[in-house]
Amino acid sequence: MDSKLEHKHKWYRFTCKDATFLLIKCDYSKLSLSEKFLVKTHLLICVFCRRFLKQSKNIDENFRSCAHDSSVHLSPEKKQSLSQLITDNTKK
Protein backbone atom coordinates (compact mmCIF):
# COMPACT_ATOMS: atom_id res chain seq x y z
CA MET A 1 0.00 0.00 0.00
CA ASP A 2 1.22 3.52 -0.77
CA SER A 3 2.71 5.04 2.37
CA LYS A 4 1.06 8.38 1.57
CA LEU A 5 -2.34 6.74 1.94
CA GLU A 6 -1.59 4.99 5.21
CA HIS A 7 -2.98 6.48 8.35
CA LYS A 8 -3.22 5.08 11.83
CA HIS A 9 -6.54 5.62 13.57
CA LYS A 10 -7.50 5.24 17.17
CA TRP A 11 -11.26 4.89 17.51
CA TYR A 12 -11.28 7.08 20.62
CA ARG A 13 -9.31 9.87 18.91
CA PHE A 14 -10.90 9.82 15.46
CA THR A 15 -11.05 13.48 14.40
CA CYS A 16 -12.49 15.41 11.48
CA LYS A 17 -8.98 15.46 10.02
CA ASP A 18 -8.94 11.64 10.09
CA ALA A 19 -12.41 11.47 8.56
CA THR A 20 -11.63 13.84 5.69
CA PHE A 21 -8.40 11.95 5.02
CA LEU A 22 -10.34 8.70 4.66
CA LEU A 23 -13.10 10.33 2.61
CA ILE A 24 -10.47 11.47 0.13
CA LYS A 25 -8.61 8.16 0.30
CA CYS A 26 -11.74 6.20 -0.64
CA ASP A 27 -11.72 7.94 -4.03
CA TYR A 28 -8.35 6.38 -4.81
CA SER A 29 -8.31 3.06 -2.98
CA LYS A 30 -10.51 0.75 -0.94
CA LEU A 31 -10.99 1.40 2.74
CA SER A 32 -10.60 -1.39 5.24
CA LEU A 33 -13.64 -2.53 7.17
CA SER A 34 -12.50 -0.68 10.29
CA GLU A 35 -11.89 2.52 8.29
CA LYS A 36 -15.36 2.31 6.76
CA PHE A 37 -16.86 1.85 10.22
CA LEU A 38 -14.95 4.82 11.64
CA VAL A 39 -15.95 7.11 8.77
CA LYS A 40 -19.62 6.11 8.80
CA THR A 41 -19.82 6.49 12.57
CA HIS A 42 -18.14 9.88 12.41
CA LEU A 43 -20.47 11.05 9.64
CA LEU A 44 -23.47 10.19 11.83
CA ILE A 45 -22.40 12.71 14.44
CA CYS A 46 -20.45 15.37 12.51
CA VAL A 47 -22.37 17.88 10.41
CA PHE A 48 -19.13 19.46 9.17
CA CYS A 49 -17.76 16.25 7.68
CA ARG A 50 -21.14 15.48 6.10
CA ARG A 51 -20.98 18.95 4.52
CA PHE A 52 -17.40 18.29 3.38
CA LEU A 53 -18.47 15.00 1.77
CA LYS A 54 -21.40 16.66 0.00
CA GLN A 55 -19.23 19.53 -1.28
CA SER A 56 -16.47 17.17 -2.34
CA LYS A 57 -18.90 15.03 -4.36
CA ASN A 58 -20.36 18.17 -5.91
CA ILE A 59 -16.91 19.38 -6.97
CA ASP A 60 -16.09 15.96 -8.46
CA GLU A 61 -19.35 15.90 -10.43
CA ASN A 62 -18.78 19.43 -11.76
CA PHE A 63 -15.21 18.59 -12.69
CA ARG A 64 -16.28 15.46 -14.55
CA SER A 65 -19.02 17.27 -16.44
CA CYS A 66 -16.53 19.96 -17.52
CA ALA A 67 -14.04 17.33 -18.61
CA HIS A 68 -16.66 15.77 -20.89
CA ASP A 69 -17.88 19.11 -22.22
CA SER A 70 -16.01 19.74 -25.47
CA SER A 71 -16.83 23.46 -25.39
CA VAL A 72 -14.48 24.01 -22.43
CA HIS A 73 -10.97 24.80 -23.69
CA LEU A 74 -7.96 26.56 -22.25
CA SER A 75 -5.51 28.49 -24.35
CA PRO A 76 -1.94 27.17 -24.37
CA GLU A 77 -0.86 30.26 -22.41
CA LYS A 78 -3.47 29.65 -19.71
CA LYS A 79 -2.49 25.96 -19.50
CA GLN A 80 1.16 26.95 -19.06
CA SER A 81 0.22 29.54 -16.43
CA LEU A 82 -1.84 27.02 -14.44
CA SER A 83 0.86 24.38 -14.74
CA GLN A 84 3.47 26.83 -13.41
CA LEU A 85 1.18 27.86 -10.55
CA ILE A 86 0.63 24.21 -9.55
CA THR A 87 4.37 23.48 -9.75
CA ASP A 88 5.23 26.52 -7.63
CA ASN A 89 2.66 25.68 -4.97
CA THR A 90 3.62 22.01 -4.68
CA LYS A 91 7.25 22.92 -3.97
CA LYS A 92 6.28 24.78 -0.78
ABEGO torsion letter per residue (X at the ends): XBAAABBBBBAAABBAAAAAAAAAAAAABBBBAAAAAAAAAAAAABAAAAAAAAAAAAAAAAAAAAAABAABBBBAAAAAAAAAAAAAAAAX
